[in-house]
């Protein structure tokens, strides 16, 4: 997927993209699934990762809304 397609998927909260990529938010240091119900961040603050592990390795923490299973 291109960056533009990933941005659009996050803005639409497209659940079909869950697991295909992860959205990290520079301003909050949180990583989410593309279908997360949290407020959509500004495009300039979006960083995309192919894997959750890569985002975590860069210092992002899992979203408490869309990744509850990670916090159990």
C-alpha positions as CSV (number, residue, x, y, z in Angstrom):
1,X,0.0,0.0,0.0
2,X,1.1,3.6,-0.6
3,X,1.3,6.1,2.2
4,X,-1.8,7.9,0.7
5,X,-3.8,4.6,0.8
6,X,-2.7,4.0,4.4
7,X,-3.7,7.5,5.4
8,X,-7.1,7.1,3.8
9,X,-7.6,3.7,5.5
10,X,-6.9,5.3,8.9
11,X,-9.2,8.2,8.2
12,X,-12.0,5.8,7.2
13,X,-11.1,3.5,10.1
14,X,-11.1,0.6,7.6
15,X,-11.2,-2.6,9.6
16,X,-10.2,-4.6,6.5
17,X,-6.7,-3.2,6.9
18,X,-6.2,-4.4,10.5
19,X,-3.0,-6.5,10.5
20,X,-1.8,-5.2,7.2
21,X,0.0,-2.2,8.8
22,X,0.2,-0.2,12.0
23,X,-0.3,3.5,12.6
24,X,2.1,5.2,15.0
25,X,1.4,8.8,16.1
26,X,4.5,10.9,16.6
27,X,2.8,13.4,19.0
28,X,1.5,10.8,21.5
29,X,4.0,7.9,20.9
30,X,1.1,5.5,20.5
31,X,0.7,2.8,17.9
32,X,-2.8,1.7,16.7
33,X,-4.5,-0.6,14.2
34,X,-5.9,1.3,11.2
35,X,-9.4,0.7,12.4
36,X,-9.0,2.2,15.8
37,X,-11.9,4.3,17.1
38,X,-9.6,6.9,18.7
39,X,-9.4,10.4,17.2
40,X,-7.6,10.3,13.8
41,X,-4.3,12.1,14.1
42,X,-3.0,14.8,11.8
43,X,-1.4,13.4,8.7
44,X,1.9,15.0,9.6
45,X,2.0,13.0,12.8
46,X,1.4,9.6,11.2
47,X,4.1,7.1,10.8
48,X,3.4,3.7,9.3
49,X,5.0,0.3,10.2
50,X,4.6,-3.1,8.7
51,X,4.8,-4.8,12.1
52,X,3.8,-4.0,15.6
53,X,7.2,-5.1,16.8
54,X,8.9,-2.5,14.7
55,X,6.8,0.3,16.1
56,X,7.4,-1.0,19.7
57,X,11.1,-1.1,19.0
58,X,11.0,2.5,18.0
59,X,9.5,3.5,21.4
60,X,5.8,3.6,20.6
61,X,3.3,2.0,23.1
62,X,0.2,0.0,22.1
63,X,-3.1,1.9,22.1
64,X,-5.3,1.1,25.1
65,X,-8.4,1.3,23.0
66,X,-7.7,-1.0,20.0
67,X,-5.0,-3.2,21.5
68,X,-6.5,-4.2,24.8
69,X,-5.3,-7.8,24.4
70,X,-1.7,-6.5,24.6
71,X,-2.3,-5.0,28.1
72,X,-3.7,-8.1,29.8
